[in-house]
Amino acid sequence: MTHVDEPALIAAAKTGKDAAFCELALHYRDRLLRFLIVRGVSRADAEDATQDALVNAWRYLPSYDPRWSFSTWLYRIALRQIPKKTATEVPLTGNEPVTPGHADAIDLDNVWRLAQQHLNHDAVSALWLKYAEGLKIRDIAHAMQRSQAWVKVSLMRSRRALRAEVERTMT
């Protein structure tokens, strides 16, 4: 991933420079799309929600609060764009679901599929924001409109549930 000078781009975009916001959008577009797909949104709905989130980010850029990272603000906007009725399971790659006994059950894509199969959408979102996006607990809490305690407990319980499921799958 290329380095982006977010503060400078945000400041330029706030003054009306379209190219600055386009660079920010290009930097985050694929990350937002992956986040929504892992959350269980169909690819078509995820693409629509990503586009809507970026349009709304442009529209409401003057209200962006630099106390929070720009990515946190974008994820919060993206979560609001998810259609109310979403798919319950969307594999990240391939079409085969994880089945017990597969020796490859611990590769990265399969761990995310296991998470989709055995955890609720909020738990998968918290895991993704923490481990795939590297957000801090406070930023995850802000993006998901949850308490930091909820995020910590959710991450702990989710890791425990996934570990148990991987162990069960491997036996």
Secondary structure, 3 states (H helix, E strand, C coil): CCCCCHHHHHHHHHCCCHHHHHHHHHHHHHHHHHHHHHCCCCHHHHHHHHHHHHHHHHHCHHHCCCCCCHHHHHHHHHHHHCCCCCCCCCCCCCCCCCCCCCCCCCCHHHHHHHHHHHCCHHHHHHHHHHHHCCCCHHHHHHHHCCCHHHHHHHHHHHHHHHHHHHHHHHC
